[in-house]
Amino acid sequence: MAKMPNYADALKILGKDDSAVLDFAEKLVDGGLGALGVPDLFGLRSELVAKGRELLGGIRERITGVSRWDRTQRIEAAHRILLVTSFIEALDEVIEDPGSPVDWAELGLDDEETRSWLVSLVDSQYGVVASPSVPLVPDHGDHWGGPYKFLPRFVRSLGSLSRTHNAPGTLRRLDETRRTHLSEMLGNVATVARRRYEESYRQLAADVPEFGVWVNLAEHRATREGVDQLATGLRGLNELLVHVSPGAKLERRRAELAALYRRTLDRPVLSSADAPEGFALPTLEEAYLNPRGRIATTMSEDQPATDSWWEIWPLHDDLQGPLVSFLTQSRATESPLVVLGHPGAGKSKLTEMLAARLPSGDFLPVRIELRSVQADASIRRQIEEGISATLHTDVAWRDLVESADGALPVVILDGFDELLQATGVNRSDYLEQVQQFQQDQAVLGHPVAVIVTSRTVVAERARFPISTTVIRLEPFDEAQIARMLDVWSTANASILAAQGLKPLPLETVLRHRELAEQPLLLLMLLIYDADGNALQQADADLGRADLYEELLTAFARREVRKHKPHLTDTGMDQAVEDELRRLEVVAMAMFARHRQSVEADELGRDLAALFPDSAVRPADAGMHGAVSDADQVLGRFFFVHESQARQDSQRRSVYEFLHATFGEYLVARTVVATLDDLVADRLHAQRRRRHSGAPDDGRLHALTCFAALAGRAAVVEFTEDLLARDLTGRPEDRADYRTLLVELFRDALHPNPNRSAIDYEPCRATIPQRLGTYTANLAVLLALVAQEDVDLAELYPDAAVPWQEWRGLAGLWRSMPGDDWHGTLDAVRVRHLGYWSDENPRTVLCKESGDPVNIGECVGFELHADAAADLSITDPYGITVPYEGVTSRVLRSMAVRAHGSVSRSVLMLGPYLANVGADVSTWLLDPETDTAWTEVHDILELRLAPPGEDPDGRIRRYARLLSNSRKLGRLELTVLRQAAEEFGYLSAHPAQAEALRSLVGRYLGAVTSVIAGPRLSSRIVGPVLAALRPHIEAPETLDRIGEIVVQNDDLEPTGSEDRHHRYRLDVREYRQTDNMGGSAG
């Protein structure tokens, strides 16, 4: 990052035409008081303020008629001067206050050494905050908190100056009383400086529009009109920048680029071919809604690709103001602005709007589609290639910027994700190369701003330079959805009236919010409803699966009608089904590869294997060549996004659905359809001959042996919906499905001579991996179809102990990728029933319902593994844990895997689980020591280790278990009971006893509620409170808690305690995505 100007630099920049100012600035750094022409420190402070105020007074003339970059530098220098002069004036005001606790003159300070200290301290502290870039990400509702948020730290440094090695010697020799008085006096500086800064800032905003833009002043006319009143088309951004722009005559190439970019405003928001017959697509200018988003600044090791990383950053309902603020600051030329968003979020449209709306006189926008340039070329080469393609002539970057006539170049590199996805090249340093390009251009005298767009998930494949500004586009909110409906209805008012159609109501759209939140998918809903108000006519209870079927069928039918308008009804239905089958292959191609995208070549191979007649083969393609299978399938659907890039003179394409649920629905659709065909084939074979061999599951096996359906929860949900739609009210058909799946499961691990070979291998996988994935999918399908428990004895009819046979298969499942394994755990549950007391225990498979997890049902199979006698342990069937959480996942994993040794360990923890808490697996973070810990370990350590060992460690454990909680639950009661006992051991260790007494006292004082339940009744809690009473300084606290406990005796139990008040250790999150899955389970 470029060095921020200090106060002397700021004087030179803003006063470059004033020799007196330049001379003062030089002497300020190099000369003494004599050289500056001031007699003492008071004179220096007065001269600093006078020079600064003189320059600020003529700010309008000093920033008029200069280039965009020169203007930005001068305004930032003015801001630095304003900060420093406000501080010095505040210092003077506090010093000269008659009520000040210290007489500054009586301190006996040496003027020269104090001058040197004052200048260096002001410059070093304000070097952090002098840039007005801080308000780009303002504090919540605090316009002035940004520039001055470092001031309290600065004042603290003043207050402690007497203790610093570089403070004036006189100050270091002050006694403690004078030091305290000096700190008190300086404590008022921050408040006064902030008041003076805010007053002056508001006054200067009249002469410097950028000041108003930076903090979004409520009374700033241009800001409010631009941001609040204009909801579409980025008009506000244009007006704001025009307001701060001097304007200039355009050179030819710049004028050509500006005209081309502005032309996009008048084009339809989608291709006109996508519009329903008779309907008009609104123009980009009409339909583009000003985006919402979050703005962040990256530091080392940050992860902008993850949703959790963004949660702390504030949401901006309109990004126009922040974009203007960024582009009028020098930080825009120091590192790229990165814009992230999901497919269909509007990243490319935002870049088109920026290129069209940036004022040509003050900015030189250059928009480059990275899909259209060489993927591995340098940044400069990519820019030149993109410009030349746009203008249809060779253009050198250097020639273009030298003709810019003071306009700031803004290079927009759209589609970094496409460059990576389509080519597979590794350009993790791409953003660093962009920053290096900016630095090189600045050295050459041509500073340039750069904006890079990318899909959010691809951002993990790039290193972000420190302090990079990042914007993540947010989905539409309800107001934006309503605005888009108004835009559509206005553009098509006449055709809607002519056809007797109603505008699409907001409440109807909001029933399908997951689609309506994305701009392109909202247009898809509008286009769908344009056909006879189809969305409005749908049943209000229309399920997700039915909606996706209706949407996809409608768009497939539109495409068929365009190309084959003369088909019969039967031919039309078949053609539509063929279109959907092609889309199913696309979805399966992504799903089987565990990706959200597929390359064109990969899709071509999959189509050849799964749908060989999918493409049209012209007899003679001529010199133009034939269109690829992938392009034929996907080129017609705008809800499928194509990423393109060039590499080695070849154009490569990658496809993905604008919303992942389209692919997930299509995967479920093809699996259920394949299952339907299998059932029909089996029934047909049974009718033709008395005995039939194993079903030909070749296609089902090929489709489901590479990825688990449960790896994506939506696939399972769609599959369940489709099965329910087909089988509801038809119990005989459900029985046929169930019988087929049981038969397939029994034979899955054995050779099937009837299985047809399908040349389909989307990715390399071993035979055991394929068998594991296939059987996991069969189990999930069986659980969805059965609607009741499936006894493992039915799956293993020849096994003496069915769960032991099952255990071997479950080991294959555990080798699946992490998402597949954990998703399967969330889709099905294995329950070991009756192993505590029944003579006929059994193990069953069922659909996961999300109910609390019974520990006995997870580990009961191990109860009598080695013990023939009656058991004298806690009955595990009497203990349940909440479904959510790591412990639940571990237990359900044990049940599926029938893991004996681990299950026995859980049995041994029965007393803890029954009496203390259900969480025995979650790693927690101790923020003070930056170490990971668990509750069960700390409690066992306190209970079992000798009290005299590691006293500091024991206190730390008590603190961890009792801190951050205002409740008394079973765990806290256990800790308090241990503390009461431990006080007796600590009579010979008063220091340790006092530390424990203080800690327990603070916890008890903070308790506001007690969990209701039998293990926290007054009968159990009362003796613990009584044992603590001799050791607690505030016995009334114990009385208050005792009263709450007595009141709770008459209440129903409130259930398990919520442990989420502690710091979870996110870096050890149990659901990993490595090839072997996560650690939990």
N, C-alpha and C positions, 0 to 999 in steps of 0.2 A: 504494500500500500504506500502511496506517495506520502512524503513528509508533510505534516500539517504546518502551515505558516505560523510563526510566533508573532508577538505583537509588533516587533520591529519590521518583520516581513510584511505584515498587514499594512503598516504605515507606508512602506515602499510601494506596495501594489496599488493601493487606493490613491496615494499621493505621488504617482510616478511623474506627473507634470509639475510638481511643486518642489523646487530645489531646497527650500527651507525645511520642508518635511523630510525629504531624503537625507539632508545633513543631520537632522535631529535623530533620525532612526539609526544612522551609522554610529553616532556618538552614544546613543542609548546602550549599545552593546559594547562598544570598545572604550569609551571615555569615562572619566570620572565626573563628579558634580561640577567641577570647574570647567571642564570641556563642554558640558551641557549648558553652561551659563546660568545655573541655578545655585543659590547659596546653601540650601539644606534640603533635607528629605521632604519637608512641606512644599518647598518650591518644585521638587521633582514631581510630586503627586499632582500639583496644580498644572504643571507643564504637560504631563501625560494626558490629563483630562482635556486640557485646552486644545492640544494638537488633534486628539481624537474627535472631539466635538466639532472642530473646524472642518475636518474632512467629512464627517457625517452630515453636517449642515449643507454641504454642496453635493450630496450623493446623486441627485437626479441628473445633474450635468455630467457627472463623472461616469455614469453608466449608459448615457445616451449616445447613439451613433457608433457603438463598438460592436465587435463580433460577439456571437453567442458565448464562445469560450472566454473571451476577455471579460464580458459582462459577468459571467458566473464567478470568475476569479475575484473581480472587484467587489461583488456582493458578499462573497464569503469573507473577504478581508474586512468589509464593513461590519459584518456580524461579529468577527473576532474583536474588532475595536469596540463595538458596543458592549460586548461581554466584559472586557477589561475596564473600560471607563465606568461601567455601572458598578463594578466591584470597588474600584478606587474611590468613587464618590460615596459608596456605602461605608467604606473604611473611614473616610474623612468625617462622615456624619456621625458614626459611632464614637470616634476619637474625640470629636468636639462636643459631644453631648455632655451638658453640665452634670448629668446624673451618672456619668461613667464611673465605675469603681476604681479606675486607674488613670492617673494623669500621665499621658504619653511622654510629656516633656520631662517628667521626673525620673523616667526610666534610665536616662543617661546613655541613650543609644549613640553609637558612632555612625554619623550620617553616611559615610562612604561605604562601610561594610553593610549597613542596612540597605542602602541603594542597590548594591550588588545582589544581596539576598532577595530583595523585593522583586527585582526584574527577573531573576532566574526562577524564583518560585512561581510568580504569576505565569511566566511562559511555560514552565514545565507542567503545571497543573492544567492550564487552559489548553495545552497542546492536545489534550484528550477531547475536549468538548467544543473547541472553537468552530468545528465544522457544523453547519446547520443541518447535517444529514441525520442527526439523531431524531428529529421529529417525524421522519418518514415512518418510523414505528413508534408512535407516541405512547406515553403511559395512558392508562385508561382514563379518558376524559380530562387529562391534564396537559394542556398545550404547552405549558412552561416547564413542566417537569423534565422534559428531554434535555434542553440546553443546560439546565441548572441542576440536573440530578447528581452531578459530581461535586457541587458546591459544598454540601456538608462535609465531605471528606477533605476538601481544600481548607475549610475553616478549622477542622480538627487539626490539620497540619499546622495551621497558624497558632492554634491554642497550645500545641505541644512544641512550638518552635524552640523554646528554651532548652529542650532536651535533645535537639538534633545537632549533629556534628557540624553542619554547615550554617547554623544560626549565628547571628552576631554574638561575639564573645560576651558582651554585656548581658544579653538575654540569658545566656547559659549560666550566668552567675547569680541570677535572681533567686531569692529565697522562695520557699514553697507557697507562702501566703501571696506574694506578688504574682507568682505563676498562676495561682488559682484565680486571682482577680483579673489577670490578663486574659485567661481563657474565658471567663464570664463575659468580659467586654467584647471579645471577638465572636462570642456565640451569637450576637445579634447581627453580625455582618451578613449572613446568608439571607435572612429575612429581608433586610433593607436592600441588599443587592438585587434580589429577585424582584422586589417591587419596582425599583428604578429601571431594571432591564425590561420588565413588561411594559411600563409606561413609554419608554423610549422606542421599544419595538413597535408598539401600536402606532406611534407617531411616524416612524419611518416607513411603515407599510403603505402609507399614502404615496410615497415617492418610489418605493421599491415593491412592485406587485409580488415578486417572489417571496418576500417576507410573509405576506398574507397567505400565499399558497402553502408554504412550508408548514405552517401550524394550523391551516384551515380556519382562519379567523372567522368568527360568526358574522361579523359585520363587514367582511370583505366581499364587496358586491360581485366581482367576477367569480370568486370561488363559489359563492352560494348559488348564483345563477347557473354556473357551469356544472356543479355537482348535484344540486338538489332538484332543480326544475327540469332538467333534461335527462330522461330515463333511457333513451335509446341513441345508438349511432355514435357514441363518443363525441357528441357535439360539445359537451362541456370541456373535454380535454382540448379540443381545437380552440375554443374561445379563450380558455385560460392561457394557452401558449401564445395566441395572437395578442392577448393583452400585455404579455411581457416581451413581445417580439418587436424589434425595430422595423422589420420588413426589408426586403432587398430585391432587386431585379434578378431574375433567374438566368443562368447560363443555359445553353441549348440542351445539354444532356440532362441537367437537373430538371428542366422544364418538361422534357419528354418523360422522365421517370415519374414526376409529379402527376402528369396527365394520365399515365397508365394506372397509377395507384388510385387516383380519384375515380377512375372509370368503374372500379369494382363496386363502388357504393350504389351504382344504379343497376347492378346485375341482380337477378333473383338469388335468394339465399341458398337455394338448391338448383340443380339443373332443371330447366323447364320441363324436361321429359319426365321428371318425378311428380309433376303436378297432376292431380285428377283432371279429367276432361272438363273444360269449362271454368276451372278454378285458376286463380292467379297466385303465384308465389310472391310474397312481399319481397322488396329489394333488401339487400344487405343493410342499407342505411335505415330502412324502416324497421327491419326485424331484429337488428343486433341490439341486445339488451346489455347495458353497461354491466360489466361483470362484478361479482363479489369475490373476495378472496382473503387469504391470510398472508401476511408479510413477515418474513423472518430474516435473520442475519446468521450465517453459518459460522461455526467455530470448528476447530479440529475435531475429527471423528464424529461429527454430526451426521444424522441419517435422515435427510429430507424425504427419502422414499417411503418411510414408514408413517402410518397414520398417527401413531402415538406421539411421534416427535412434534407434530403440529398442534397438539392440544393446548399448549401453553401460549401460543401466539394469538393475538387478538384478531377478530374478524372485521374486515372492512366491507360495508355494504355497497360501496362504490369505489372502484380502484382508480378513477380518473385523477382525483387529487393526489394520491401517492405516486402515480406515474408521472404527473407533472412535476411534483416535488423532486423525484429522482432525476429526471432529465434536466433539471435546472441546477444541479449540484455537481461539483467536481468528482464526486464518488462514481458518477456514471461512466467516467473515463478511466477508472482505475481497475475495475473488475466487471464481469458481465452481470446483467440482470437475468436470472433464470426463471422462466415461467413454467410451472408444472401443472398437470391436470390429467384426468382420466380420458380415455378415448371418447370423443363426442362432447367434451367439456367446453370447447370453443377456443382452443389455443391458436389454431391457424387463423380463425376468423378474427381473433384479437390482433394478430400481426397484420392482417390485411387492413383492419381499421386503423391501426397505428400508422401504417405507411400512407394511408389516405388522409389522415387527419393531422399529422404533424405539419405545422406551418412551413411552407417551402422556403420562405425567406430566412428563417432562423435555423432550420434543420435540413439535413440531407438524408432522408430515409432511404435505405437500400435493403430491400427484402429478398432473401435468398431461400429458396426451397431446397433443403439439403438432399431431398430425394432426387433432385435433378442435376447434382454435381458429383464429381468424383469423390467417393467416400473417404479415400485415404490421402487426398490432396491437402496441402497446407491451407490455413485459414485464408490467406490472401488469394491463393489460386481459386478456392471455392467462391470467394466473393466476386472475383473477376469473371469466372465462368457463369455465375448466376446473373450478373449485370449484363453480360454480353448476350445471354439467351433472352433476357427481357427486352433489350433494345435492338436485338437482331443485328448487332455489329460489335466488333471487338472494342472493348473499353478497358483501359488500364486503370487500376485503382489509384495509382499516384496522380495520374492526369485528372481523374474525377475529383479527388479531394482538393487538389490545388486550384481547381476552378470553383470551389465551393463558396468563395468570397465571404468567408467568416461564418458560414453556416456550420453547425455541429453535425458531423456524420453520425447517423444512428443505423448501425448494421443489425438487421434482424435475421437471425439464423433459425429458420423454422424447421423443426422435425429432427432433433438430435436422436430421438428414439428410432426414427426410421432409418437413419444412417447406420445405427448399430444392428437393428433387427434384420434388415434386409441383406446386409453384407456379412454379418458376423465378425466384422473387424473389431479389434480391441483398441478403442480410443478413450480409455479411462482418463487420459490426460487432456482431453479435448478442451475442457473449461480452462485448464491451466495454459494451454496454447492460445486460447482466446485472450486471456489476461496478458500473456506475453506479447501478443500482437498489439493490444492496447498500449502497453508500456513502450513498445518500439515506436508506435505512431506518435505518442506524446513526445518522445525524444526528438523525433523528426519535425516536430512543430505542427502535427496534425492530430490532436486528441480526438478520440472516437468513442462513442458509446456503443455497446453491443448488448443485444437481447437474444437469449437462446431459449427455445421452447423444447419441451420433452414430456413424454408420458411420465407420470409420477413413479411407477414401478421401475422404470428403466433408469431412474436417477441413481440407483444404487451402483450402477456400472460406471459412474463418473466421480472423480475427485473434485470436491468443491474448494476453490481457494478460500482461505480464511477471510471472513467479513464479506463474503458474497451475499448480495441481496437476492432472496428467493421469494417468489410469489406462487402460491398454490391456488388455482381457480376452484371455487366452491360450487356445489350444485345450486340450481335455481331454488330460491325460497318461494313461499306461496305468493308473495306480491309479484315476483318476476313471472311466475307461471300465469297469473291472472293477466299481466301486461301482455304476454305473448298471445294469449287467447284474444285479447282486444285487437292486437295488430292483425291477426289472421281474420277475425270477423270483419274488421274495417275494410281490409283489402278485398274481401269476397262477399261483401254485403249484398250486392245485386244478384249474384249467382245463388246464394243461399235463399234469398227471397223467391227467385224464379223457380227454384226446385222445391219450394216448400220445406226447407230445412231450417233447423234451429241452430244458433251458435252453440258451440260446445260449452256447457257450464263448468265452472271451476270445480264444483263438488264432484262431478263425474270424473274429471281428470285426476283429482287428488286420491281417488280410490286406487290409482295405479301410479303412485308417487315415485316408485323406484325408476320408472321410465320417464315420468314428467320432469324430474329434476335435471335431466340432461338435455341440452338444447336440441340436438338433432333427433333424439328419441321423442321429445315433445312434438316436434314437427311430424314425426311418424304417426303419433296418435291423432293429430289434426287431419292428416291426409287420410287415415283410416276412417275417421268419422265423417269425412266429406262424402263417402259412399253411402248415402241414405241414412245418415246419422247412426252408423253402425255401432259406435261405442256407446251412444246414448240408448240405443235400442236393446243393448245387451242387458241381461239380468243383473240386478244390483249385487247379487251373490255370485257373480261370475268369478270362478276361481282363477288362480294364476295360470295354471296349465291351459285352461280353456281360452283365456285371453291371448296367450302366446300362440295357440293354435289358430285362433281367428286372425290375429295380426299377420302371421307368416303366410297363412292361406290366402288372405286378401291381397297381399303384395305379390305373391307368386301368381295369382290369377291375373292381376294387372299386367305383369310382365308377359304372360302367355298371350293375353289379348293383344298386346302391342305387336307381337311377332307372328302370331297365328290366329288372326281374328275370325277365321271361317270354320273353326273346329265345332263339331257337334258337342252336345252337353256331355256325352260319355267321353269323347276325346278330350274335351276341356278338363274334366275331372282327372283323367289319367295324366295329362300334361302337367297339371298343377301338382299332383302327387309326385311326379318325376322331379319337378323343381325342388320340392321339399326333401326328397331323398338325396338329391345332390347336396343340399345344405346340411343334411344329416351327416354325410361323409365328411364335409368340412368340419363339423363339430367334433366328430369322432377323431379326425386327424389331429386336432388340437388336444383333445382329452387324452388320447392314448399316449401322447408324448409328454403329458404332464405340463402342458404349456397353455397360454391363452392366445397363441398365434401359430400359424403354420406357413412355411415357405411354399412358394408356387410349385417348385419341383417336387416337394414332398406330397403336396396335394394331388399333383398329377399322377404320381405312383399309386396313391390311395384310391383315386377314382378308377384307375385301370383295374385295381384288384377288387373293389367293392361294388362298382357301378360301371362296368366296362362300356356300356352303351350310352354314357352320360353326355358325350360331346358330339357335335355335328362335324362330320368329316367331308369337306368339300372335295369334289373330284379334282378340281384344279384350283389351287390357291393362288396361282399366278406368282408374280414377282414379289407380291406383298407378304407371302407366307401365311400359314394358318394360325388362327388364334389358339392359344394354349387352352387345355382343358380347364385349368384353374380360372383363367380370365373369362371363359364362357360361363362358368358357374357363378362367379362372384361379381362380374362386371356390371350386373344388372341390379344389384341390391345396395342402396346407399347406406343401409344399416350394417354393412360389412365394410370395414376400413382396410384400405390397401396402403401399406408402407412400401415406398420405393426408394431405391438408391442405385447409384452407378458405381461399378467397380470393374476395372480392367476393360472399359468400353462396353461392358454388359450391364443391362438393366435387370435388377433382381427385385422381386416382390415378396412381401410377407402380408398375410391376411389375418384379421381378427375381427370379432364382432364388437360393435360399438358398446354393447353391454354384455357382460359375461353370461347373464342369464339366458340370452338367446341360445348360445352354444349349449348351456346346461340343459335347457328344455329339449333341444334337438337330440342330445345324447340319450336322455330318458325316452324320448319318442322312438328312436331307432331300437333301443334295447327292448322296450315293451312290444314293438311291432315284430321284432325277431322272435320274442317269446310267444307271441300270438301265433306266428307261423309254425313254430315248433309244436305247440299244442294241437293245432289243426292237423299237422302232418301225422302226429302220433295217433290221433283219433281216426284219421283216414286209414292209417296202416292197420289199426286194430279192427276196423270194419272189413278190411279186405282179407285178412288172414287171422287165424286163431292165435298164433304166437308171432310176435314181432321181436326183432332184436333191439338193441339199445338205440335210442333216438339219434338221428344225425344232428349233432349239436355243433357242427363245424363252424357255421357263421356266428352263433352266439359265443362260442369259445374264442374265435378270432377277435371279436369285438370287445370282449370283457376279460381277456387274460393279460392285458398290459397295464391297466390302471383300475383302481378300485372305484366303484360307483360312489362309495361313501367318502372318497377323497374330497369331494365337493358336496356339501350338505344339500345344496339346491337340487342336485341331480337326484338324490334320494327322495326329496320332497316332491319333485315333479313325477318321478316314477310311481310313488305312492298315489298321487292324484290321478295319474293315467290308469293305473290298475283299478283304483276305486271306481273311476268312471266306467270302465269296461265290465267290472264284475259285480257292482252293486245290484242287488236283486236277482242275481244268478248264482245261487249256491252250488249248482252242479258244475258250472264252469270254474268256479273257484276251486272246487275239489279236483278238477282236471289239472289245473295249474299246479296245485300243491303236489299232486301225485307225480307230475312230470319233474318238478324241481327236486323232490326227494330222490327220484330215480337218477337224475343227473348227478346229484351230490354223491350218492353211493358209488357211482361208476367213475367219478371224476378223476380219481388217482390211478385208474386202470386203463390199459389200452382199449380204444373203441374202434373196432374195425369198420363201423358204419360212419365214422366221422369223415366228412368230406374235407379235402385239403383246400385251403384258401391261401393264395399267395399274398398274405398280408402280414407285414412285419414293420410296423411304424418305428420301432426302436428295438435295439438288441436287449434280450432278456433271457435268462437261463430257463431251462425247463422247470426246475423247482419254483422259480419266481412266478412263472406263468401259472403253474398249478395252484400256488398259494393265492394269487390274485383272483383266479377264476373261481375257486371254491369260496373265497370270501364274498365274492359277488353273488354266487348261488345262495349262500347263507342269508345275505341281506334280502334278496328277492323272495326267498322262502319265508322269512320273518314278515315281510310286507304282505304276502299273499295269505298266509295262514290265519292271521288275526287271532291267534291263540298260541299257547305254548307248544313248541315242538320238542318232544322227548328225544334225547340223543339216542335212546334205544331204537327209535324208528330209523335213524340215520345209520346206525351200526347194529343191525338186527342179529348179527352173529357174535357180537362182542359180549364177554362176561361182564366187563366193567366199561360201559360206553365212553365215560369221560376220559379214560386212559387212551382209547383210540383217538378221541377228539384232540387230546393234548398234542399228539404228534403233528396233526394238521395245523393247529394253532401256532406251532413253532414256525411253520412256513409263513403264516400271516404276519408274524412279528418281523419278518425280514423285508416286508414291504416298505416303501418310502414313508417317512414320518407322517405326512398328511393322510396317506391312504390308511395306515394302521390306526391312527387316532380317530380318523373319520369313521372307520369301521366300529371302533369302540363306542362311538356316539350313535351308531345306527342300530346295533343289536346288543342284547345283554344275555349273558349266560348265568343261570341261577341254579345253584346246588341246593336242592330242597330236601329237608327231612333228615339230614345226617346227624342231628343231635339226639333225636329220640325215636324217629320212625324206624320200623323194621324194613321198610321198602323205600329207601331214599332214591331219588332220581335227579338227573340233571337235565335242564330244559334250555332251549333257545327261544328267545322272543324279541319282538321289536322294542327298541329302547323308548321308554316313555318319559324319562326325566324325573321319575319318582326318587325319593330318598333311597340310598343304597343300604341294604341290609348286609352287615358284615358276615353273618353266618352264611348267607347265600353266595358269598364270594369265596370263602375259605373253608366251608363246612366239609368238603370232600376230604380234608386233611385230618379231621378230628380223630378218626379211628385208624389212621394209616399204620401206626406202630403201637397203639395202646388198645388192648382188648378189654381192659377193665372199664368200669364207669369212670367218667371224667370229673375231676374236682377243680374245674376252672370256670371263669366267667362264661356264661352262655353267649356265644357270639350272635345267635339269632335274636337276642334281646337288645342289640345295639344297632342303631342306624346312623348314618352320616349324611349331610346334605349332598345333593347331586352335584352342585357346583364345587369346584375345588380340586386340588391336586390329589388329596387323599381318596376322593371318590374315583378319580381316574386310575389311580394305582390299584385300588380294590377291584374295579371292574376288569382291569387288565389281568389281575391274578385269577379272576373267575374264568375268563376266556382261555387263558393259558394253562389253567390248573397247575399253577406253579407251587409245588409242595413246600420247599424250604422257606420261601418268602411268606407263604401263607401261615406256616407254623410260627414265624416271628410275629405276625399280626395276632395270632391267637394268644401269644404270650403277652401282648400289649393290651389284652382285653380290659384289665382294670383301669388302665389309663384312658382308653377310649370310652369306657362306661362312666367314669367318674370325673374326668378332667376335661377332655376335649377331643374333638374328632380330627383335628389337624395334626398329622404326624409326619407330613412330607414336605411342607412348604418351606422353602428357603426365604428368610427375611434378612433385611439389610440393617445393620447398625450404622447410622450415619455419622456417629461420632468417631468410630474406629474404622469405618469403611470395611467391615468384615461381615461375612454371612453367618447366620445362626438359625437354629430351629427351636421352637417352644419346648418340644418334648425333650430334647437334649439338655436344655438349660434346667428344666425341672428335675430331671433325673440326676443331673450333676449336683444340684443343690441338695437333693434328698439323700444321695448315696455317698458323696464325697465328704471327708472329714471337714467340719466347719472351720478348723484352724488353718487349713491349707488354702493358699492363693486367696487371701482376703480381698484384694482388689478385684480379682476376677469374679468372686461371689457377689460383691456389691454391683458389679457391672451386669451380672445376670439378673439380679433383683430389679435393677433399673430397667432393663430391657423388657422384662415381663410385666412390670407395673406402669411403665411410662405410656403416654399417649392414649390412656384409657380413662374414661369417666364412668365406667360401668364396673359392677362387681359381679363376676360370673364364676363358673366352676374353676376355671384356671386360676383366676386371681385369688379365689378363696384358698386353693391349694398352696399358693405362694405365701399368703398371709399366715396360714397354719404352720408352714415351715419357718417363717420368720419368728413367730411366737415361740416356737421350740428353740430356735437358734439364739434368742436373747439369753437363754439360760447358759449356753456355752460361752457367751461373749462377756461374762462378768469380769473376766480377767483381761479383757481387751477393750478398754473404754473407747478408744478412737474408732474401732470397727463397729462397736455397738452404737455409737453416736451417729455414724454414717448410715447405718441401717435404720435407726430410729427416725432420722430426718427424712429418709427416702420413703419409708412406709407412711409417715405422717403426711407428707405432701400428696401421696396417692389417695389416702383416706379423705383428705380435705377436698380433693377434686371429684370424688365419687358423687354422682347425681342420681344414679339409678341402680337397681339390683335386678338381675335376670330372675324372672319368676320360674319356679320349678321345684320338684321334690328335693333335689340335692342342694337347693339354696333356701330351704325353709328355716324358720327361726330355730328349730331344734338342732340344725346342723351349723348354722352360721353363728348362733349365739355363743357357744363355747369358744369359738375362735376369737370373737371380739372380746370376750372376757379374758382370755389369755393374753391379749395384746394390751389390755387396759393399764397394767403397771408400767408399761414401757412407752406410752404415748403421752405427749405433753398436753394434748387437747382432747380429754375424754368425751367432751360434748360432741365431737365428730363421730365417735363410736355410738353414742346414743342416737344421733340423727340417722345413721345407717341402720341401726337396730330397728328403729321405728319403720323405716321403709320395708325391711325384711318382714316384720310382723304384718304390715298391710298386704304384702304379697302373698301371705299364707292363704288368703281367700281367693286369689286369682288363678286363672288357668295358666299353665306353663306357656312361656313365650317362645319356646323352641330353642334351637341351637344358637350359641352366641356368635355374633359377627366379629371375626378376627381382622377385618380389613382395615382397622385403624392403624395397623403397623405398616412399616415400610416393606413392601414386597420387593424381592430382588429380581427385577425384570430381566436382567442379563442372564438369569438362569431359568427363564420361563420354561415350563415343562413341555410345551408343545414345540419341539424343534422340527426342522425341515430337512435335516441331513438324510443321507441315503438309508441309514439304518433306523431312522425315527428318533424320537426324543428319549430322554432318560427316564421319565416317569412312565412306568408300564413297559 
